[in-house]
Amino acid sequence: MPWKLITIIFFIILLLFFVGFNLDNKTNISLLFFSFKEVHTVIALLISFMLGVIIAIPATILAGRKKNKAKQQKISKKQSKKKKLESISDESATIQESIKKD
């Protein structure tokens, strides 16, 4: 059963009921020097939601980049530690070989 599809359809139906019951509701929206009169409440809510999404997207992208940068730094630290260990083991191997030769 495609539960994701059923859930999406359910929320769309719920949204349509919300819009249908609020078509007659109107409100005034005042911005500093300008005022919108008799704006449908549903339209005001949808515009507010879309503005929130538009503002949240860059913040989400920046947070993802910071996480990726931190992961890259951890990986580079691990690689540098691994290289140091390899060089130490190579040095110890050459020292052991020189001791055996003497």
Long-range contacts (C-beta under 8 A, 24 or more apart in sequence): 18-42
